[in-house]
Amino acid sequence: MELWDVYDINRNKTNRTWVRGKMLQPGDLHLVIHVCIFNFNGEMLIQQRQSFKDGWPNMWDLTVGGSAVAGDTSQMAAQRELDEELGLQLDFQRIRPHLTINFENGFDDIYLIEEDVQLRTLTLQYEEVQNVKWANREEIITMSRNREFIPYYESLIHLLFDSRYQMGAFRK
């Protein structure tokens, strides 16, 4: 049984928890994270979800993603998910998310990290990930159009690639 902290609309913890899979009460929200790792060639590390996953089986996705469990901060959840799914250990204590996207049931913090990871050093979590590879922006857009990649808005994929070197909405 996985417990998630319940947040209010202002992103304050309510001191209540929610059991994953049960219905949220109106106004209750939870926190999820995504981490996008980019190499020095400007490619994103993407993962292919396992064939037996309930959501988006066999589809390619961003580097990692998942829900914060009870007691997690956003940074703790990002660090844990990256370690669990890929065996990659990065310290997120001084890293803030580049983006937060609100969705119907919560907040999605997105971290953009530049790290030249050697694929052979990764340990893929069998329950979640069947494969990983590097892909550039155009490859991801093409995969999305071919229904091989989770159908994020194309504009989001562009924003992730465009925002990876800096914080904020303005070009420097």
Secondary structure as UniProt FT lines:
FT   STRAND          3..7
FT   TURN            9..10
FT   STRAND          13..19
FT   TURN            20..21
FT   TURN            26..27
FT   STRAND          29..38
FT   TURN            40..41
FT   STRAND          44..49
FT   TURN            51..52
FT   TURN            57..58
FT   STRAND          60..61
FT   STRAND          64..67
FT   TURN            70..71
FT   HELIX           74..86
FT   TURN            93..94
FT   STRAND          99..103
FT   TURN            104..105
FT   STRAND          106..114
FT   HELIX           119..121
FT   TURN            126..128
FT   STRAND          129..135
FT   HELIX           137..145
FT   TURN            146..147
FT   HELIX           154..163
FT   TURN            164..165
//
